[in-house]
Amino acid sequence: MVSPEILTNLRKLNRADKLYVIQVLVSELAQKEEDLIKGEQSYPVWSPIDAFEAADVMLKVLEDSRSKK
């Protein structure tokens, strides 16, 4: 459990210092989570290159907005 004194002191910090504390804590948590991302493994990343259906929808919306003017 977090002591009220720590929370009180954290609330007194300015915005930049609060963000720094968050960064330090998240970094420490991430280092302890060894199973999340493994260094020698590849991960799939989505790319919009072959998203033809999405491009068609966006083109139709653009054409509709132009015709309404």
CHARMM internal coordinates of N, CA and C (Angstrom, degrees):
IC EDIT
DIST 1 N 1 CA 1.4539
DIST 1 CA 1 C 1.5295
ANGL 1 N 1 CA 1 C 108.68
DIST 1 C 2 N 1.2984
ANGL 1 CA 1 C 2 N 115.41
DIHE 1 N 1 CA 1 C 2 N 141.27
DIST 2 N 2 CA 1.4609
ANGL 1 C 2 N 2 CA 121.41
DIHE 1 CA 1 C 2 N 2 CA -179.32
DIST 2 CA 2 C 1.5207
ANGL 2 N 2 CA 2 C 108.64
DIHE 1 C 2 N 2 CA 2 C -84.10
DIST 2 C 3 N 1.3162
ANGL 2 CA 2 C 3 N 115.40
DIHE 2 N 2 CA 2 C 3 N 133.06
DIST 3 N 3 CA 1.4637
ANGL 2 C 3 N 3 CA 118.69
DIHE 2 CA 2 C 3 N 3 CA -179.13
DIST 3 CA 3 C 1.5208
ANGL 3 N 3 CA 3 C 110.49
DIHE 2 C 3 N 3 CA 3 C -72.91
DIST 3 C 4 N 1.3138
ANGL 3 CA 3 C 4 N 117.47
DIHE 3 N 3 CA 3 C 4 N 146.41
DIST 4 N 4 CA 1.4639
ANGL 3 C 4 N 4 CA 121.19
DIHE 3 CA 3 C 4 N 4 CA 178.08
DIST 4 CA 4 C 1.5324
ANGL 4 N 4 CA 4 C 112.07
DIHE 3 C 4 N 4 CA 4 C -59.79
DIST 4 C 5 N 1.3225
ANGL 4 CA 4 C 5 N 117.08
DIHE 4 N 4 CA 4 C 5 N -30.03
DIST 5 N 5 CA 1.4597
ANGL 4 C 5 N 5 CA 120.67
DIHE 4 CA 4 C 5 N 5 CA 179.71
DIST 5 CA 5 C 1.5339
ANGL 5 N 5 CA 5 C 110.83
DIHE 4 C 5 N 5 CA 5 C -64.43
DIST 5 C 6 N 1.3243
ANGL 5 CA 5 C 6 N 116.61
DIHE 5 N 5 CA 5 C 6 N -41.32
DIST 6 N 6 CA 1.4614
ANGL 5 C 6 N 6 CA 120.02
DIHE 5 CA 5 C 6 N 6 CA 178.50
DIST 6 CA 6 C 1.5244
ANGL 6 N 6 CA 6 C 110.38
DIHE 5 C 6 N 6 CA 6 C -64.14
DIST 6 C 7 N 1.3289
ANGL 6 CA 6 C 7 N 116.25
DIHE 6 N 6 CA 6 C 7 N -45.13
DIST 7 N 7 CA 1.4632
ANGL 6 C 7 N 7 CA 119.69
DIHE 6 CA 6 C 7 N 7 CA 178.96
DIST 7 CA 7 C 1.5258
ANGL 7 N 7 CA 7 C 111.52
DIHE 6 C 7 N 7 CA 7 C -61.85
DIST 7 C 8 N 1.3103
ANGL 7 CA 7 C 8 N 117.07
DIHE 7 N 7 CA 7 C 8 N -40.76
DIST 8 N 8 CA 1.4631
ANGL 7 C 8 N 8 CA 120.77
DIHE 7 CA 7 C 8 N 8 CA 178.55
DIST 8 CA 8 C 1.5238
ANGL 8 N 8 CA 8 C 110.52
DIHE 7 C 8 N 8 CA 8 C -61.21
DIST 8 C 9 N 1.3244
ANGL 8 CA 8 C 9 N 116.68
DIHE 8 N 8 CA 8 C 9 N -44.66
DIST 9 N 9 CA 1.4658
ANGL 8 C 9 N 9 CA 120.61
DIHE 8 CA 8 C 9 N 9 CA 179.67
DIST 9 CA 9 C 1.5276
ANGL 9 N 9 CA 9 C 112.00
DIHE 8 C 9 N 9 CA 9 C -66.51
DIST 9 C 10 N 1.3368
ANGL 9 CA 9 C 10 N 116.85
DIHE 9 N 9 CA 9 C 10 N -37.78
DIST 10 N 10 CA 1.4553
ANGL 9 C 10 N 10 CA 119.87
DIHE 9 CA 9 C 10 N 10 CA 177.91
DIST 10 CA 10 C 1.5263
ANGL 10 N 10 CA 10 C 111.07
DIHE 9 C 10 N 10 CA 10 C -64.77
DIST 10 C 11 N 1.3153
ANGL 10 CA 10 C 11 N 117.25
DIHE 10 N 10 CA 10 C 11 N -38.57
DIST 11 N 11 CA 1.4649
ANGL 10 C 11 N 11 CA 121.09
DIHE 10 CA 10 C 11 N 11 CA 179.96
DIST 11 CA 11 C 1.5243
ANGL 11 N 11 CA 11 C 112.07
DIHE 10 C 11 N 11 CA 11 C -66.81
DIST 11 C 12 N 1.3075
ANGL 11 CA 11 C 12 N 117.69
DIHE 11 N 11 CA 11 C 12 N -22.91
DIST 12 N 12 CA 1.4668
ANGL 11 C 12 N 12 CA 121.49
DIHE 11 CA 11 C 12 N 12 CA 179.49
DIST 12 CA 12 C 1.5264
ANGL 12 N 12 CA 12 C 112.41
DIHE 11 C 12 N 12 CA 12 C -79.36
DIST 12 C 13 N 1.3215
ANGL 12 CA 12 C 13 N 117.61
DIHE 12 N 12 CA 12 C 13 N -16.10
DIST 13 N 13 CA 1.4625
ANGL 12 C 13 N 13 CA 121.13
DIHE 12 CA 12 C 13 N 13 CA -177.61
DIST 13 CA 13 C 1.5264
ANGL 13 N 13 CA 13 C 110.82
DIHE 12 C 13 N 13 CA 13 C -68.55
DIST 13 C 14 N 1.3354
ANGL 13 CA 13 C 14 N 115.82
DIHE 13 N 13 CA 13 C 14 N 153.18
DIST 14 N 14 CA 1.4610
ANGL 13 C 14 N 14 CA 118.85
DIHE 13 CA 13 C 14 N 14 CA 174.08
DIST 14 CA 14 C 1.5215
ANGL 14 N 14 CA 14 C 109.00
DIHE 13 C 14 N 14 CA 14 C -77.14
DIST 14 C 15 N 1.3116
ANGL 14 CA 14 C 15 N 115.84
DIHE 14 N 14 CA 14 C 15 N 172.67
DIST 15 N 15 CA 1.4643
ANGL 14 C 15 N 15 CA 121.64
DIHE 14 CA 14 C 15 N 15 CA -173.99
DIST 15 CA 15 C 1.5358
ANGL 15 N 15 CA 15 C 111.91
DIHE 14 C 15 N 15 CA 15 C -58.21
DIST 15 C 16 N 1.3174
ANGL 15 CA 15 C 16 N 117.56
DIHE 15 N 15 CA 15 C 16 N -46.39
DIST 16 N 16 CA 1.4669
ANGL 15 C 16 N 16 CA 121.23
DIHE 15 CA 15 C 16 N 16 CA -178.18
DIST 16 CA 16 C 1.5243
ANGL 16 N 16 CA 16 C 111.32
DIHE 15 C 16 N 16 CA 16 C -61.77
DIST 16 C 17 N 1.3137
ANGL 16 CA 16 C 17 N 116.81
DIHE 16 N 16 CA 16 C 17 N -41.96
DIST 17 N 17 CA 1.4635
ANGL 16 C 17 N 17 CA 119.92
DIHE 16 CA 16 C 17 N 17 CA 179.54
DIST 17 CA 17 C 1.5253
ANGL 17 N 17 CA 17 C 111.59
DIHE 16 C 17 N 17 CA 17 C -67.75
DIST 17 C 18 N 1.3358
ANGL 17 CA 17 C 18 N 116.68
DIHE 17 N 17 CA 17 C 18 N -36.85
DIST 18 N 18 CA 1.4707
ANGL 17 C 18 N 18 CA 119.87
DIHE 17 CA 17 C 18 N 18 CA 177.20
DIST 18 CA 18 C 1.5352
ANGL 18 N 18 CA 18 C 109.87
DIHE 17 C 18 N 18 CA 18 C -63.47
DIST 18 C 19 N 1.3351
ANGL 18 CA 18 C 19 N 116.30
DIHE 18 N 18 CA 18 C 19 N -43.38
DIST 19 N 19 CA 1.4625
ANGL 18 C 19 N 19 CA 119.38
DIHE 18 CA 18 C 19 N 19 CA 178.33
DIST 19 CA 19 C 1.5242
ANGL 19 N 19 CA 19 C 111.60
DIHE 18 C 19 N 19 CA 19 C -63.71
DIST 19 C 20 N 1.3219
ANGL 19 CA 19 C 20 N 117.20
DIHE 19 N 19 CA 19 C 20 N -36.15
DIST 20 N 20 CA 1.4623
ANGL 19 C 20 N 20 CA 120.91
DIHE 19 CA 19 C 20 N 20 CA 177.87
DIST 20 CA 20 C 1.5313
ANGL 20 N 20 CA 20 C 110.42
DIHE 19 C 20 N 20 CA 20 C -64.83
DIST 20 C 21 N 1.3298
ANGL 20 CA 20 C 21 N 117.15
DIHE 20 N 20 CA 20 C 21 N -42.58
DIST 21 N 21 CA 1.4676
ANGL 20 C 21 N 21 CA 120.97
DIHE 20 CA 20 C 21 N 21 CA 178.25
DIST 21 CA 21 C 1.5283
ANGL 21 N 21 CA 21 C 109.79
DIHE 20 C 21 N 21 CA 21 C -61.50
DIST 21 C 22 N 1.3174
ANGL 21 CA 21 C 22 N 116.15
DIHE 21 N 21 CA 21 C 22 N -43.40
DIST 22 N 22 CA 1.4626
ANGL 21 C 22 N 22 CA 119.85
DIHE 21 CA 21 C 22 N 22 CA 178.56
DIST 22 CA 22 C 1.5236
ANGL 22 N 22 CA 22 C 109.93
DIHE 21 C 22 N 22 CA 22 C -61.19
DIST 22 C 23 N 1.3276
ANGL 22 CA 22 C 23 N 116.70
DIHE 22 N 22 CA 22 C 23 N -44.55
DIST 23 N 23 CA 1.4645
ANGL 22 C 23 N 23 CA 121.12
DIHE 22 CA 22 C 23 N 23 CA -179.73
DIST 23 CA 23 C 1.5228
ANGL 23 N 23 CA 23 C 111.36
DIHE 22 C 23 N 23 CA 23 C -60.10
DIST 23 C 24 N 1.3182
ANGL 23 CA 23 C 24 N 117.22
DIHE 23 N 23 CA 23 C 24 N -43.96
DIST 24 N 24 CA 1.4648
ANGL 23 C 24 N 24 CA 120.97
DIHE 23 CA 23 C 24 N 24 CA -179.86
DIST 24 CA 24 C 1.5263
ANGL 24 N 24 CA 24 C 110.50
DIHE 23 C 24 N 24 CA 24 C -64.01
DIST 24 C 25 N 1.3231
ANGL 24 CA 24 C 25 N 116.91
DIHE 24 N 24 CA 24 C 25 N -45.57
DIST 25 N 25 CA 1.4652
ANGL 24 C 25 N 25 CA 120.36
DIHE 24 CA 24 C 25 N 25 CA -178.28
DIST 25 CA 25 C 1.5294
ANGL 25 N 25 CA 25 C 111.97
DIHE 24 C 25 N 25 CA 25 C -65.47
DIST 25 C 26 N 1.3228
ANGL 25 CA 25 C 26 N 117.03
DIHE 25 N 25 CA 25 C 26 N -42.89
DIST 26 N 26 CA 1.4636
ANGL 25 C 26 N 26 CA 120.28
DIHE 25 CA 25 C 26 N 26 CA 179.15
DIST 26 CA 26 C 1.5197
ANGL 26 N 26 CA 26 C 110.31
DIHE 25 C 26 N 26 CA 26 C -65.68
DIST 26 C 27 N 1.3113
ANGL 26 CA 26 C 27 N 116.95
DIHE 26 N 26 CA 26 C 27 N -38.91
DIST 27 N 27 CA 1.4623
ANGL 26 C 27 N 27 CA 120.69
DIHE 26 CA 26 C 27 N 27 CA 178.07
DIST 27 CA 27 C 1.5208
ANGL 27 N 27 CA 27 C 110.75
DIHE 26 C 27 N 27 CA 27 C -61.85
DIST 27 C 28 N 1.3184
ANGL 27 CA 27 C 28 N 116.78
DIHE 27 N 27 CA 27 C 28 N -43.58
DIST 28 N 28 CA 1.4718
ANGL 27 C 28 N 28 CA 120.07
DIHE 27 CA 27 C 28 N 28 CA 178.78
DIST 28 CA 28 C 1.5139
ANGL 28 N 28 CA 28 C 111.21
DIHE 27 C 28 N 28 CA 28 C -64.49
DIST 28 C 29 N 1.3283
ANGL 28 CA 28 C 29 N 117.12
DIHE 28 N 28 CA 28 C 29 N -40.82
DIST 29 N 29 CA 1.4597
ANGL 28 C 29 N 29 CA 120.05
DIHE 28 CA 28 C 29 N 29 CA 178.33
DIST 29 CA 29 C 1.5215
ANGL 29 N 29 CA 29 C 111.26
DIHE 28 C 29 N 29 CA 29 C -64.78
DIST 29 C 30 N 1.3152
ANGL 29 CA 29 C 30 N 116.71
DIHE 29 N 29 CA 29 C 30 N -41.43
DIST 30 N 30 CA 1.4641
ANGL 29 C 30 N 30 CA 120.71
DIHE 29 CA 29 C 30 N 30 CA -179.20
DIST 30 CA 30 C 1.5215
ANGL 30 N 30 CA 30 C 111.44
DIHE 29 C 30 N 30 CA 30 C -64.45
DIST 30 C 31 N 1.3161
ANGL 30 CA 30 C 31 N 117.19
DIHE 30 N 30 CA 30 C 31 N -37.10
DIST 31 N 31 CA 1.4645
ANGL 30 C 31 N 31 CA 120.30
DIHE 30 CA 30 C 31 N 31 CA 179.41
DIST 31 CA 31 C 1.5188
ANGL 31 N 31 CA 31 C 111.21
DIHE 30 C 31 N 31 CA 31 C -66.44
DIST 31 C 32 N 1.3187
ANGL 31 CA 31 C 32 N 117.45
DIHE 31 N 31 CA 31 C 32 N -29.14
DIST 32 N 32 CA 1.4657
ANGL 31 C 32 N 32 CA 120.86
DIHE 31 CA 31 C 32 N 32 CA 179.76
DIST 32 CA 32 C 1.5258
ANGL 32 N 32 CA 32 C 112.02
DIHE 31 C 32 N 32 CA 32 C -81.32
DIST 32 C 33 N 1.3207
ANGL 32 CA 32 C 33 N 117.23
DIHE 32 N 32 CA 32 C 33 N -17.52
DIST 33 N 33 CA 1.4625
ANGL 32 C 33 N 33 CA 121.60
DIHE 32 CA 32 C 33 N 33 CA -179.86
DIST 33 CA 33 C 1.5273
ANGL 33 N 33 CA 33 C 109.13
DIHE 32 C 33 N 33 CA 33 C -91.93
DIST 33 C 34 N 1.2906
ANGL 33 CA 33 C 34 N 116.95
DIHE 33 N 33 CA 33 C 34 N 77.80
DIST 34 N 34 CA 1.4617
ANGL 33 C 34 N 34 CA 121.89
DIHE 33 CA 33 C 34 N 34 CA -175.48
DIST 34 CA 34 C 1.5244
ANGL 34 N 34 CA 34 C 113.02
DIHE 33 C 34 N 34 CA 34 C -71.51
DIST 34 C 35 N 1.3099
ANGL 34 CA 34 C 35 N 118.14
DIHE 34 N 34 CA 34 C 35 N -24.68
DIST 35 N 35 CA 1.4573
ANGL 34 C 35 N 35 CA 120.96
DIHE 34 CA 34 C 35 N 35 CA -174.51
DIST 35 CA 35 C 1.5221
ANGL 35 N 35 CA 35 C 113.90
DIHE 34 C 35 N 35 CA 35 C -84.42
DIST 35 C 36 N 1.3167
ANGL 35 CA 35 C 36 N 118.49
DIHE 35 N 35 CA 35 C 36 N -8.60
DIST 36 N 36 CA 1.4565
ANGL 35 C 36 N 36 CA 119.72
DIHE 35 CA 35 C 36 N 36 CA -176.11
DIST 36 CA 36 C 1.5188
ANGL 36 N 36 CA 36 C 112.51
DIHE 35 C 36 N 36 CA 36 C -70.70
DIST 36 C 37 N 1.3075
ANGL 36 CA 36 C 37 N 117.80
DIHE 36 N 36 CA 36 C 37 N -54.26
DIST 37 N 37 CA 1.4614
ANGL 36 C 37 N 37 CA 122.23
DIHE 36 CA 36 C 37 N 37 CA -179.21
DIST 37 CA 37 C 1.5166
ANGL 37 N 37 CA 37 C 108.33
DIHE 36 C 37 N 37 CA 37 C -130.18
DIST 37 C 38 N 1.3127
ANGL 37 CA 37 C 38 N 114.78
DIHE 37 N 37 CA 37 C 38 N 125.55
DIST 38 N 38 CA 1.4532
ANGL 37 C 38 N 38 CA 119.91
DIHE 37 CA 37 C 38 N 38 CA 179.38
DIST 38 CA 38 C 1.5181
ANGL 38 N 38 CA 38 C 108.79
DIHE 37 C 38 N 38 CA 38 C -102.52
DIST 38 C 39 N 1.3160
ANGL 38 CA 38 C 39 N 116.44
DIHE 38 N 38 CA 38 C 39 N 136.18
DIST 39 N 39 CA 1.4524
ANGL 38 C 39 N 39 CA 122.48
DIHE 38 CA 38 C 39 N 39 CA -173.37
DIST 39 CA 39 C 1.5049
ANGL 39 N 39 CA 39 C 116.13
DIHE 38 C 39 N 39 CA 39 C -61.29
DIST 39 C 40 N 1.3010
ANGL 39 CA 39 C 40 N 118.79
DIHE 39 N 39 CA 39 C 40 N -35.36
DIST 40 N 40 CA 1.4663
ANGL 39 C 40 N 40 CA 121.42
DIHE 39 CA 39 C 40 N 40 CA -173.99
DIST 40 CA 40 C 1.5214
ANGL 40 N 40 CA 40 C 112.19
DIHE 39 C 40 N 40 CA 40 C -104.01
DIST 40 C 41 N 1.3160
ANGL 40 CA 40 C 41 N 117.24
DIHE 40 N 40 CA 40 C 41 N 29.08
DIST 41 N 41 CA 1.4532
ANGL 40 C 41 N 41 CA 121.10
DIHE 40 CA 40 C 41 N 41 CA -178.48
DIST 41 CA 41 C 1.5230
ANGL 41 N 41 CA 41 C 109.31
DIHE 40 C 41 N 41 CA 41 C -123.38
DIST 41 C 42 N 1.3280
ANGL 41 CA 41 C 42 N 116.57
DIHE 41 N 41 CA 41 C 42 N 147.04
DIST 42 N 42 CA 1.4591
ANGL 41 C 42 N 42 CA 119.75
DIHE 41 CA 41 C 42 N 42 CA 176.82
DIST 42 CA 42 C 1.5260
ANGL 42 N 42 CA 42 C 109.53
DIHE 41 C 42 N 42 CA 42 C -97.30
DIST 42 C 43 N 1.3167
ANGL 42 CA 42 C 43 N 115.15
DIHE 42 N 42 CA 42 C 43 N 150.95
DIST 43 N 43 CA 1.4567
ANGL 42 C 43 N 43 CA 121.52
DIHE 42 CA 42 C 43 N 43 CA -178.09
DIST 43 CA 43 C 1.5199
ANGL 43 N 43 CA 43 C 109.12
DIHE 42 C 43 N 43 CA 43 C -128.75
DIST 43 C 44 N 1.3478
ANGL 43 CA 43 C 44 N 117.46
DIHE 43 N 43 CA 43 C 44 N 139.44
DIST 44 N 44 CA 1.4657
ANGL 43 C 44 N 44 CA 119.54
DIHE 43 CA 43 C 44 N 44 CA 179.92
DIST 44 CA 44 C 1.5250
ANGL 44 N 44 CA 44 C 110.57
DIHE 43 C 44 N 44 CA 44 C -70.41
DIST 44 C 45 N 1.3116
ANGL 44 CA 44 C 45 N 115.14
DIHE 44 N 44 CA 44 C 45 N 141.66
DIST 45 N 45 CA 1.4616
ANGL 44 C 45 N 45 CA 121.43
DIHE 44 CA 44 C 45 N 45 CA 177.96
DIST 45 CA 45 C 1.5184
ANGL 45 N 45 CA 45 C 107.84
DIHE 44 C 45 N 45 CA 45 C -127.42
DIST 45 C 46 N 1.3211
ANGL 45 CA 45 C 46 N 117.20
DIHE 45 N 45 CA 45 C 46 N 129.82
DIST 46 N 46 CA 1.4544
ANGL 45 C 46 N 46 CA 121.01
DIHE 45 CA 45 C 46 N 46 CA 179.83
DIST 46 CA 46 C 1.5176
ANGL 46 N 46 CA 46 C 109.83
DIHE 45 C 46 N 46 CA 46 C -72.35
DIST 46 C 47 N 1.3147
ANGL 46 CA 46 C 47 N 115.75
DIHE 46 N 46 CA 46 C 47 N 141.06
DIST 47 N 47 CA 1.4616
ANGL 46 C 47 N 47 CA 121.27
DIHE 46 CA 46 C 47 N 47 CA 179.01
DIST 47 CA 47 C 1.5262
ANGL 47 N 47 CA 47 C 108.92
DIHE 46 C 47 N 47 CA 47 C -130.70
DIST 47 C 48 N 1.3190
ANGL 47 CA 47 C 48 N 118.02
DIHE 47 N 47 CA 47 C 48 N 141.08
DIST 48 N 48 CA 1.4646
ANGL 47 C 48 N 48 CA 120.26
DIHE 47 CA 47 C 48 N 48 CA 179.03
DIST 48 CA 48 C 1.5260
ANGL 48 N 48 CA 48 C 113.81
DIHE 47 C 48 N 48 CA 48 C -80.26
DIST 48 C 49 N 1.3222
ANGL 48 CA 48 C 49 N 117.85
DIHE 48 N 48 CA 48 C 49 N 4.96
DIST 49 N 49 CA 1.4654
ANGL 48 C 49 N 49 CA 121.01
DIHE 48 CA 48 C 49 N 49 CA -174.47
DIST 49 CA 49 C 1.5254
ANGL 49 N 49 CA 49 C 111.99
DIHE 48 C 49 N 49 CA 49 C -57.96
DIST 49 C 50 N 1.3163
ANGL 49 CA 49 C 50 N 118.10
DIHE 49 N 49 CA 49 C 50 N -44.99
DIST 50 N 50 CA 1.4645
ANGL 49 C 50 N 50 CA 121.46
DIHE 49 CA 49 C 50 N 50 CA -177.91
DIST 50 CA 50 C 1.5256
ANGL 50 N 50 CA 50 C 112.82
DIHE 49 C 50 N 50 CA 50 C -104.63
DIST 50 C 51 N 1.3004
ANGL 50 CA 50 C 51 N 118.32
DIHE 50 N 50 CA 50 C 51 N 28.09
DIST 51 N 51 CA 1.4637
ANGL 50 C 51 N 51 CA 122.24
DIHE 50 CA 50 C 51 N 51 CA -178.63
DIST 51 CA 51 C 1.5347
ANGL 51 N 51 CA 51 C 109.34
DIHE 50 C 51 N 51 CA 51 C -91.99
DIST 51 C 52 N 1.3329
ANGL 51 CA 51 C 52 N 116.56
DIHE 51 N 51 CA 51 C 52 N 65.89
DIST 52 N 52 CA 1.4535
ANGL 51 C 52 N 52 CA 121.64
DIHE 51 CA 51 C 52 N 52 CA -174.98
DIST 52 CA 52 C 1.5296
ANGL 52 N 52 CA 52 C 112.36
DIHE 51 C 52 N 52 CA 52 C -67.51
DIST 52 C 53 N 1.3316
ANGL 52 CA 52 C 53 N 117.44
DIHE 52 N 52 CA 52 C 53 N -38.46
DIST 53 N 53 CA 1.4641
ANGL 52 C 53 N 53 CA 120.08
DIHE 52 CA 52 C 53 N 53 CA 179.42
DIST 53 CA 53 C 1.5185
ANGL 53 N 53 CA 53 C 110.99
DIHE 52 C 53 N 53 CA 53 C -63.80
DIST 53 C 54 N 1.3186
ANGL 53 CA 53 C 54 N 117.04
DIHE 53 N 53 CA 53 C 54 N -42.22
DIST 54 N 54 CA 1.4622
ANGL 53 C 54 N 54 CA 120.55
DIHE 53 CA 53 C 54 N 54 CA 178.42
DIST 54 CA 54 C 1.5222
ANGL 54 N 54 CA 54 C 110.65
DIHE 53 C 54 N 54 CA 54 C -64.01
DIST 54 C 55 N 1.3208
ANGL 54 CA 54 C 55 N 116.89
DIHE 54 N 54 CA 54 C 55 N -38.49
DIST 55 N 55 CA 1.4632
ANGL 54 C 55 N 55 CA 120.62
DIHE 54 CA 54 C 55 N 55 CA 178.31
DIST 55 CA 55 C 1.5146
ANGL 55 N 55 CA 55 C 110.53
DIHE 54 C 55 N 55 CA 55 C -64.80
DIST 55 C 56 N 1.3318
ANGL 55 CA 55 C 56 N 118.16
DIHE 55 N 55 CA 55 C 56 N -39.40
DIST 56 N 56 CA 1.4644
ANGL 55 C 56 N 56 CA 121.21
DIHE 55 CA 55 C 56 N 56 CA 177.50
DIST 56 CA 56 C 1.5181
ANGL 56 N 56 CA 56 C 111.58
DIHE 55 C 56 N 56 CA 56 C -62.93
DIST 56 C 57 N 1.3210
ANGL 56 CA 56 C 57 N 116.56
DIHE 56 N 56 CA 56 C 57 N -43.21
DIST 57 N 57 CA 1.4670
ANGL 56 C 57 N 57 CA 120.64
DIHE 56 CA 56 C 57 N 57 CA 179.05
DIST 57 CA 57 C 1.5204
ANGL 57 N 57 CA 57 C 110.13
DIHE 56 C 57 N 57 CA 57 C -62.56
DIST 57 C 58 N 1.3144
ANGL 57 CA 57 C 58 N 116.90
DIHE 57 N 57 CA 57 C 58 N -45.24
DIST 58 N 58 CA 1.4596
ANGL 57 C 58 N 58 CA 120.15
DIHE 57 CA 57 C 58 N 58 CA -179.59
DIST 58 CA 58 C 1.5254
ANGL 58 N 58 CA 58 C 111.29
DIHE 57 C 58 N 58 CA 58 C -64.29
DIST 58 C 59 N 1.3312
ANGL 58 CA 58 C 59 N 117.60
DIHE 58 N 58 CA 58 C 59 N -38.10
DIST 59 N 59 CA 1.4565
ANGL 58 C 59 N 59 CA 121.36
DIHE 58 CA 58 C 59 N 59 CA 178.51
DIST 59 CA 59 C 1.5316
ANGL 59 N 59 CA 59 C 110.84
DIHE 58 C 59 N 59 CA 59 C -65.21
DIST 59 C 60 N 1.3295
ANGL 59 CA 59 C 60 N 117.04
DIHE 59 N 59 CA 59 C 60 N -41.06
DIST 60 N 60 CA 1.4686
ANGL 59 C 60 N 60 CA 120.79
DIHE 59 CA 59 C 60 N 60 CA 178.16
DIST 60 CA 60 C 1.5245
ANGL 60 N 60 CA 60 C 110.81
DIHE 59 C 60 N 60 CA 60 C -63.84
DIST 60 C 61 N 1.3180
ANGL 60 CA 60 C 61 N 117.25
DIHE 60 N 60 CA 60 C 61 N -42.03
DIST 61 N 61 CA 1.4667
ANGL 60 C 61 N 61 CA 120.63
DIHE 60 CA 60 C 61 N 61 CA 178.33
DIST 61 CA 61 C 1.5224
ANGL 61 N 61 CA 61 C 110.40
DIHE 60 C 61 N 61 CA 61 C -63.30
DIST 61 C 62 N 1.3151
ANGL 61 CA 61 C 62 N 117.15
DIHE 61 N 61 CA 61 C 62 N -42.01
DIST 62 N 62 CA 1.4541
ANGL 61 C 62 N 62 CA 121.19
DIHE 61 CA 61 C 62 N 62 CA 177.93
DIST 62 CA 62 C 1.5227
ANGL 62 N 62 CA 62 C 111.15
DIHE 61 C 62 N 62 CA 62 C -62.65
DIST 62 C 63 N 1.3212
ANGL 62 CA 62 C 63 N 117.03
DIHE 62 N 62 CA 62 C 63 N -44.98
DIST 63 N 63 CA 1.4626
ANGL 62 C 63 N 63 CA 120.76
DIHE 62 CA 62 C 63 N 63 CA 179.44
DIST 63 CA 63 C 1.5183
ANGL 63 N 63 CA 63 C 111.19
DIHE 62 C 63 N 63 CA 63 C -64.28
DIST 63 C 64 N 1.3272
ANGL 63 CA 63 C 64 N 117.05
DIHE 63 N 63 CA 63 C 64 N -39.97
DIST 64 N 64 CA 1.4745
ANGL 63 C 64 N 64 CA 120.82
DIHE 63 CA 63 C 64 N 64 CA 178.43
DIST 64 CA 64 C 1.5357
ANGL 64 N 64 CA 64 C 110.69
DIHE 63 C 64 N 64 CA 64 C -63.93
DIST 64 C 65 N 1.3233
ANGL 64 CA 64 C 65 N 117.22
DIHE 64 N 64 CA 64 C 65 N -41.45
DIST 65 N 65 CA 1.4621
ANGL 64 C 65 N 65 CA 119.89
DIHE 64 CA 64 C 65 N 65 CA -179.35
DIST 65 CA 65 C 1.5279
ANGL 65 N 65 CA 65 C 111.42
DIHE 64 C 65 N 65 CA 65 C -68.08
DIST 65 C 66 N 1.3250
ANGL 65 CA 65 C 66 N 116.98
DIHE 65 N 65 CA 65 C 66 N -32.60
DIST 66 N 66 CA 1.4727
ANGL 65 C 66 N 66 CA 120.78
DIHE 65 CA 65 C 66 N 66 CA 177.96
DIST 66 CA 66 C 1.5269
ANGL 66 N 66 CA 66 C 110.81
DIHE 65 C 66 N 66 CA 66 C -72.08
DIST 66 C 67 N 1.3391
ANGL 66 CA 66 C 67 N 116.66
DIHE 66 N 66 CA 66 C 67 N -37.54
DIST 67 N 67 CA 1.4593
ANGL 66 C 67 N 67 CA 119.32
DIHE 66 CA 66 C 67 N 67 CA -178.50
DIST 67 CA 67 C 1.5226
ANGL 67 N 67 CA 67 C 112.78
DIHE 66 C 67 N 67 CA 67 C -73.04
DIST 67 C 68 N 1.3145
ANGL 67 CA 67 C 68 N 118.46
DIHE 67 N 67 CA 67 C 68 N -22.53
DIST 68 N 68 CA 1.4655
ANGL 67 C 68 N 68 CA 122.72
DIHE 67 CA 67 C 68 N 68 CA 179.41
DIST 68 CA 68 C 1.5204
ANGL 68 N 68 CA 68 C 112.50
DIHE 67 C 68 N 68 CA 68 C -78.84
DIST 68 C 69 N 1.3221
ANGL 68 CA 68 C 69 N 118.02
DIHE 68 N 68 CA 68 C 69 N -14.56
DIST 69 N 69 CA 1.4821
ANGL 68 C 69 N 69 CA 120.77
DIHE 68 CA 68 C 69 N 69 CA -177.71
DIST 69 CA 69 C 1.4864
ANGL 69 N 69 CA 69 C 111.48
DIHE 68 C 69 N 69 CA 69 C -77.95
END
COOR INIT
IC SEED 1 N 1 CA 1 C
IC BUILD
